[in-house]
Amino acid sequence: MDETVEAALSALDAEDPAIAADAIHAWEKLAEISPPEGPTQASVQHLCWAALREQDERDPQRAWAQSCALAALLQRLGRMRYAAIARGETTRRLLFLMDPDEWSEAYRLALETSGVEPPDTDQVTWQHMCTSEELAIVEQISSTLEVAAVTGEFGTGERKNETAERRAKLTHAVLATERKGRPLLEDVVDCRIDLWSSLSETRAAMYEGLLDGLHSAAVVPHTVARRVHRFLTLLGEGKPVSANGALPAELDQVILEEEPEAHPWWSDLQTPAAHQLSELWKLLQRMRVVRRVRGRIVPTPRARDAGIDDALGFLLRDWLGPSYTTETIAAEALMAVIGRGQGITLDPAGPALGDDDVDPTILAATLLADEGWTASGDEIEPYSVAPFVDRAIGELRTLGVVTRPGLAPHVLKDEVVTFALGVLRQRLLHARFPVHTRFRQW
């Protein structure tokens, strides 16, 4: 609290001691959530729209009085825009909303409308909870967006989409700036590793062995997306589905034109290409890459004219997705084991695991148990997790990421290792951190 603030508070106190007392309290709370340089629009919004409400949730009138007192102080400090926020109608409406769900939706819309909150992009999804290091990065982005908002770079109405694109580009520009020789986005990855490692000692140990790989997996070879890209290319604007649920035979070449030594995991010649193709498009449908409309399989809007980069992005972000469930945790364990480059022995007659090798099923069971999950109230056992791991392996083969017996230790390709690390990296950047993790069960 510098001399300028003290002088403004002294003037307020001379006029109304009660308002001055509220202003002191609000200013101290604002200082706690602001960068060292001082308040920003983002920190003022967070205080007035969320923190004060949380503090006086059952007494909105009290929260509103503190917000108005802060507005009086900010006005004396010459921060007119911030004062307008503190005493604005948006603040009043949010403070007096009693229903948590209604408030959450209104708060989200208010942040989006303000233009200074870092938007979720294809590079990163921002968390409701983060480390202090990540918060500093968020504040840096917010400050950049605030300057753009003040200078009129963001429009309204018909320019809404243009504004969203501009906000995303500015966010990416800040994340691309380097600190200590590497982009800020890599610092976000480290922050997310620290955050997720707090869930359990097992998860922390899992990430510790993958740190360098998670950073290098910012670039993943396109070859792992070859099958998905070929399917989308041949699908074009869409293909009809027969009464028995089969796609046109012309699409079978997605499967049949695989390299001879890269046989899919189905028992090779015994499984018709049409069945393999059906499994592929059902999985892509789950990933929201294609959909079935009036007897046709068509690409979703985001997958139209998709290039190989797009196909790779779908695999990395949407195969596993951002949810925190038993299935995704088991798949994470599988990706961690592959990311170690050790391979997986699926054939009992194949090479034995080494002393330092990790079984993905055991790792998945340990992760789930360590993070508070139970199976119908009982302790987690590997046999109850094994189907999830097996399903993930099957889906990787369906997508053409790996081929039979492509996960064995002696044939595991570097591109598959990098893909596994890339999936985990996307999970770190986009998955919502679970606030409540104990006593989960399936």
Secondary structure as UniProt FT lines:
FT   HELIX           3..15
FT   HELIX           17..33
FT   TURN            36..37
FT   HELIX           41..46
FT   HELIX           47..51
FT   HELIX           52..55
FT   TURN            56..58
FT   HELIX           60..76
FT   TURN            77..78
FT   HELIX           80..86
FT   HELIX           89..95
FT   HELIX           100..114
FT   HELIX           132..150
FT   TURN            151..152
FT   HELIX           157..159
FT   HELIX           160..176
FT   STRAND          178..179
FT   TURN            180..181
FT   STRAND          182..183
FT   HELIX           184..197
FT   TURN            198..199
FT   HELIX           201..208
FT   TURN            209..210
FT   HELIX           211..216
FT   TURN            217..218
FT   HELIX           222..225
FT   HELIX           226..235
FT   TURN            236..237
FT   STRAND          239..240
FT   TURN            243..244
FT   HELIX           249..252
FT   HELIX           253..256
FT   TURN            260..261
FT   TURN            265..267
FT   HELIX           268..270
FT   HELIX           273..286
FT   TURN            287..288
FT   STRAND          290..293
FT   TURN            294..295
FT   STRAND          296..299
FT   HELIX           301..303
FT   TURN            304..305
FT   HELIX           308..318
FT   TURN            319..320
FT   HELIX           326..339
FT   TURN            340..341
FT   TURN            348..349
FT   TURN            355..356
FT   HELIX           360..370
FT   TURN            371..372
FT   STRAND          373..375
FT   TURN            376..377
FT   HELIX           382..398
FT   TURN            399..400
FT   TURN            404..407
FT   TURN            409..411
FT   HELIX           414..430
FT   TURN            438..439
FT   STRAND          440..441
//
